[in-house]
Amino acid sequence: MTKVAFLGLGVMGYPMAGHLVKAGYEVTVYNRTQSKASAWADEFGGKMATTPAVAAMGAEFVMACVGNDDDLREICLGEDGAFGAMSRGAIFVDHTTVSAKVTRELYIAGEALGLAFVDAPISGGQAGAENGVLSVMCGGDQAAFDAASPIIDTYARICKRIGDSGAGQMTKMCNQIAIAGLVQGLSEALHFAEQAGLDGREVVEVISQGAAGSWQMQNRYQTMIDGEFEHGFAVDWMRKDLGICLEAADETGASLPVTALVDQFYKEVQNMGGGRWDTSSLIKRLRAPKG
């Protein structure tokens, strides 16, 4: 039986690790908050470890889904990091959205230890993780990707290698750039409908069937109209991701004027106390009293 470690049991990692158990893999999990790991082990029957290193011992694949660059670097290279405990030939698969810079750093560090590193950020939200239908965009060596893809397929609708190390993270940036503009456009459309005295639900029923239709419109318009913002990816995390996008744009020479503007709109939402609201809460700043 293939041994897999999973590091990080947030809203995405918790169900993803569960899918691995259901698929027949021998899974050991690590989470910074041990009670979450204990709850996961009780629910799915897998094992839990007290450190990333202990979780990674003997694992052929180590999957991770943590918070940011520093979190990832710590679980890989820290005092109790996974890299020091992994066997030569093992493969580390990172599902965290982080910078391509730290991805390449860890790819090189792993290579020096005889480990493979695949950057494999995900899209699809909590529902996608729970239902096992995530989109996974990967970077790294072809052989490592080929070995890891059957593992990833247990919770993915699509898993595709885009290119060498860092290409997966760059693709995830494209994803976040596209989402930022879509959510702002949808927010403005619904706000305009409200101000014009139209029924937003009837408006969406019509326009969603044409060129304006999108996943965001289909899945978020009702809760946006109702002012409910507890259904998805948090504003704090989106700002982290957009910061990565804008930093990479500076490095590559890309022009991202809309992304930079929407990032500032999300900052306004944070200032309204909405850091943990989902990203569709952009409409809330449009509804806020002026002056």
C-alpha positions as CSV (number, residue, x, y, z in Angstrom):
1,M,0.0,0.0,0.0
2,T,1.4,3.4,-1.0
3,K,2.3,5.6,2.0
4,V,1.3,9.2,1.8
5,A,1.7,12.1,4.2
6,F,-0.6,15.1,4.2
7,L,0.6,18.3,5.9
8,G,-2.1,21.0,6.6
9,L,-5.7,20.3,7.4
10,G,-7.5,23.5,6.6
11,V,-10.8,23.8,4.8
12,M,-9.1,22.4,1.7
13,G,-6.6,19.9,3.1
14,Y,-8.9,18.2,5.5
15,P,-11.2,16.7,2.8
16,M,-8.4,16.2,0.3
17,A,-6.6,14.0,2.8
18,G,-9.9,12.2,3.4
19,H,-10.2,11.3,-0.3
20,L,-6.7,9.7,-0.1
21,V,-7.9,7.3,2.6
22,K,-11.1,6.5,0.7
23,A,-8.9,5.7,-2.4
24,G,-7.0,3.1,-0.4
25,Y,-3.8,5.0,0.5
26,E,-2.1,4.7,3.9
27,V,-2.2,8.3,5.1
28,T,-0.5,10.1,7.9
29,V,-1.5,13.7,8.6
30,Y,0.1,16.6,10.3
31,N,-1.6,19.9,11.3
32,R,-0.2,22.7,13.4
33,T,-3.3,22.5,15.6
34,Q,-3.2,18.9,16.8
35,S,-6.9,18.8,17.7
36,K,-7.7,19.1,14.0
37,A,-5.5,16.2,13.1
38,S,-7.0,14.2,15.9
39,A,-10.5,14.9,14.6
40,W,-9.5,14.0,11.1
41,A,-8.0,10.7,12.3
42,D,-11.2,9.9,14.1
43,E,-13.3,10.6,11.1
44,F,-11.2,8.9,8.4
45,G,-9.2,6.3,10.3
46,G,-5.8,7.5,9.1
47,K,-2.8,8.2,11.3
48,M,-1.6,11.5,12.8
49,A,1.9,12.8,13.5
50,T,3.2,15.5,15.8
51,T,5.6,17.1,13.3
52,P,6.0,17.3,9.5
53,A,9.1,15.1,9.9
54,V,7.4,12.3,11.7
55,A,4.5,12.4,9.1
56,A,7.0,12.2,6.2
57,M,9.1,9.3,7.5
58,G,8.7,6.4,5.0
59,A,6.2,8.2,2.9
60,E,6.6,7.9,-0.9
61,F,4.5,11.1,-1.4
62,V,4.2,14.1,0.9
63,M,1.4,16.4,0.1
64,A,1.0,19.9,1.6
65,C,-1.7,22.6,1.8
66,V,-0.7,25.3,4.2
67,G,-1.0,29.1,4.4
68,N,1.9,31.0,2.7
69,D,5.5,31.1,1.8
70,D,6.8,31.1,5.4
71,D,4.5,28.3,6.4
72,L,5.6,26.1,3.5
73,R,9.3,26.8,4.0
74,E,8.9,25.9,7.7
75,I,7.2,22.6,7.1
76,C,9.8,21.7,4.5
77,L,13.1,23.0,5.9
78,G,12.4,23.9,9.5
79,E,13.8,22.1,12.5
80,D,11.1,19.4,12.3
81,G,10.6,19.8,8.5
82,A,9.6,17.1,6.1
83,F,12.7,17.3,3.8
84,G,15.1,16.1,6.4
85,A,13.0,12.9,7.1
86,M,12.0,12.0,3.5
87,S,13.7,9.2,1.7
88,R,15.7,9.7,-1.5
89,G,13.3,9.4,-4.5
90,A,10.3,10.6,-2.5
91,I,8.1,13.2,-4.0
92,F,6.8,16.4,-2.3
93,V,3.6,17.9,-3.8
94,D,2.7,21.4,-2.7
95,H,-0.9,22.4,-3.1
96,T,-0.4,25.8,-1.3
97,T,-0.7,29.0,-3.3
98,V,2.7,30.6,-2.8
99,S,5.2,32.5,-4.8
100,A,7.1,30.9,-7.7
101,K,10.2,32.2,-5.9
102,V,9.8,29.9,-2.9
103,T,8.7,27.1,-5.1
104,R,11.9,27.2,-7.1
105,E,13.9,27.6,-3.9
106,L,12.3,24.4,-2.5
107,Y,12.7,22.6,-5.8
108,I,16.4,23.2,-5.7
109,A,16.7,22.3,-2.0
110,G,14.8,19.0,-2.6
111,E,16.9,18.2,-5.6
112,A,20.1,18.4,-3.5
113,L,18.6,15.8,-1.1
114,G,17.5,13.5,-3.9
115,L,13.8,14.6,-3.6
116,A,11.4,15.7,-6.3
117,F,9.2,18.8,-5.8
118,V,6.0,19.4,-7.7
119,D,4.1,22.7,-7.3
120,A,0.5,21.9,-7.7
121,P,-1.8,24.8,-6.5
122,I,-5.5,24.1,-6.6
123,S,-8.7,25.9,-7.6
124,G,-12.3,25.0,-6.9
125,G,-12.8,26.1,-3.3
126,Q,-14.0,24.2,-0.3
127,A,-16.8,22.5,-2.3
128,G,-14.4,21.4,-4.9
129,A,-12.2,19.8,-2.2
130,E,-15.1,18.1,-0.5
131,N,-16.5,16.7,-3.8
132,G,-13.1,15.7,-5.2
133,V,-13.4,17.9,-8.3
134,L,-10.5,20.4,-7.9
135,S,-8.5,21.9,-10.8
136,V,-4.8,21.3,-10.2
137,M,-2.1,23.1,-12.2
138,C,1.4,21.7,-11.9
139,G,5.0,22.6,-12.4
140,G,8.1,20.4,-12.0
141,D,9.8,17.5,-13.7
142,Q,7.7,15.3,-16.0
143,A,8.7,12.1,-14.2
144,A,7.7,13.4,-10.8
145,F,4.4,14.7,-12.1
146,D,3.6,11.4,-13.8
147,A,4.2,9.6,-10.6
148,A,2.2,12.0,-8.5
149,S,-0.8,12.5,-10.8
150,P,-2.6,9.3,-9.8
151,I,-2.5,10.5,-6.2
152,I,-3.7,13.9,-7.1
153,D,-6.5,12.5,-9.2
154,T,-8.2,11.2,-6.1
155,Y,-9.5,14.8,-5.5
156,A,-9.1,16.4,-8.9
157,R,-11.4,17.0,-11.9
158,I,-8.4,18.0,-13.9
159,C,-4.6,17.7,-13.1
160,K,-2.3,19.1,-15.7
161,R,1.5,19.8,-15.9
162,I,2.0,23.3,-17.3
163,G,5.8,23.4,-17.4
164,D,8.9,23.4,-15.2
165,S,9.1,24.3,-11.5
166,G,7.1,27.4,-10.8
167,A,4.8,27.0,-13.8
168,G,1.9,25.7,-11.6
169,Q,2.1,28.7,-9.3
170,M,2.3,31.1,-12.2
171,T,-0.9,29.5,-13.6
172,K,-2.6,29.9,-10.3
173,M,-1.8,33.6,-10.5
174,C,-3.6,33.7,-13.8
175,N,-6.6,32.0,-12.1
176,Q,-6.7,34.6,-9.3
177,I,-6.2,37.5,-11.8
178,A,-9.2,36.3,-13.8
179,I,-11.4,35.7,-10.7
180,A,-10.6,39.2,-9.3
181,G,-11.9,40.9,-12.4
182,L,-15.0,38.6,-12.7
183,V,-16.1,39.2,-9.1
184,Q,-15.7,42.9,-9.4
185,G,-17.7,42.9,-12.7
186,L,-20.5,40.8,-11.1
187,S,-20.6,43.0,-8.1
188,E,-21.0,46.1,-10.2
189,A,-23.7,44.5,-12.4
190,L,-25.7,43.4,-9.3
191,H,-25.3,46.8,-7.7
192,F,-26.4,48.6,-10.9
193,A,-29.5,46.3,-11.0
194,E,-30.3,47.2,-7.4
195,Q,-29.9,50.9,-8.0
196,A,-32.0,50.7,-11.2
197,G,-34.9,49.1,-9.3
198,L,-34.5,45.7,-11.1
199,D,-34.9,42.2,-9.6
200,G,-31.3,40.9,-9.5
201,R,-32.4,37.3,-9.7
202,E,-34.4,37.9,-12.8
203,V,-31.6,39.8,-14.3
204,V,-29.1,37.0,-13.7
205,E,-31.6,34.4,-15.0
206,V,-31.4,36.1,-18.4
207,I,-27.8,37.3,-18.6
208,S,-26.3,34.1,-17.2
209,Q,-27.5,32.3,-20.3
210,G,-25.4,34.6,-22.6
211,A,-21.9,35.9,-22.9
212,A,-21.9,37.3,-19.3
213,G,-22.3,33.9,-17.7
214,S,-19.6,32.5,-15.4
215,W,-18.9,30.2,-12.5
216,Q,-18.9,33.2,-10.2
217,M,-22.3,34.3,-11.5
218,Q,-23.9,30.9,-11.2
219,N,-22.6,30.1,-7.7
220,R,-22.4,33.5,-6.0
221,Y,-25.1,35.8,-7.3
222,Q,-27.8,34.6,-4.8
223,T,-25.7,35.0,-1.7
224,M,-24.4,38.3,-3.0
225,I,-28.0,39.6,-3.4
226,D,-28.8,38.3,0.1
227,G,-25.7,39.8,1.7
228,E,-24.3,36.4,2.8
229,F,-20.5,36.2,2.6
230,E,-19.6,33.0,4.5
231,H,-19.4,30.7,1.5
232,G,-16.0,30.6,0.1
233,F,-12.4,31.8,-0.2
234,A,-11.6,34.5,2.3
235,V,-10.7,38.1,1.4
236,D,-7.5,37.9,3.5
237,W,-6.3,34.9,1.4
238,M,-7.3,36.6,-1.8
239,R,-5.2,39.6,-0.9
240,K,-2.3,37.4,-0.1
241,D,-2.7,35.8,-3.6
242,L,-3.1,39.1,-5.4
243,G,0.0,40.4,-3.7
244,I,1.9,37.4,-5.2
245,C,0.4,38.3,-8.6
246,L,1.4,41.9,-8.4
247,E,4.9,41.1,-7.2
248,A,5.4,38.6,-10.1
249,A,4.0,41.2,-12.5
250,D,6.7,43.6,-11.5
251,E,9.3,40.9,-12.1
252,T,8.0,39.8,-15.5
253,G,6.9,43.2,-16.8
254,A,3.2,42.3,-17.0
255,S,0.6,45.0,-16.7
256,L,-2.2,44.3,-14.3
257,P,-4.1,47.5,-13.8
258,V,-7.5,45.9,-13.0
259,T,-5.9,43.4,-10.6
260,A,-4.1,46.2,-8.7
261,L,-7.4,48.2,-8.5
262,V,-9.4,45.2,-7.2
263,D,-6.7,44.5,-4.7
264,Q,-7.3,47.9,-3.2
265,F,-11.0,47.3,-3.2
266,Y,-10.4,44.1,-1.2
267,K,-8.3,46.3,1.2
268,E,-11.4,48.5,1.7
269,V,-13.4,45.3,2.5
270,Q,-10.8,44.3,5.1
271,N,-11.0,47.8,6.6
272,M,-14.8,47.2,6.9
273,G,-14.0,44.2,9.1
274,G,-14.5,41.7,6.2
275,G,-11.2,39.9,6.1
276,R,-12.9,36.6,6.7
277,W,-15.8,37.2,4.4
278,D,-15.6,35.4,1.1
279,T,-14.4,37.2,-2.1
280,S,-17.9,38.0,-3.4
281,S,-18.1,40.6,-0.6
282,L,-16.8,43.1,-3.0
283,I,-20.4,44.1,-3.5
284,K,-20.6,45.2,0.1
285,R,-18.3,48.1,-0.4
286,L,-20.5,49.3,-3.3
287,R,-23.5,49.2,-1.0
288,A,-21.7,51.1,1.8
289,P,-23.1,54.6,2.5
290,K,-21.1,57.3,0.6
291,G,-19.6,60.3,2.3
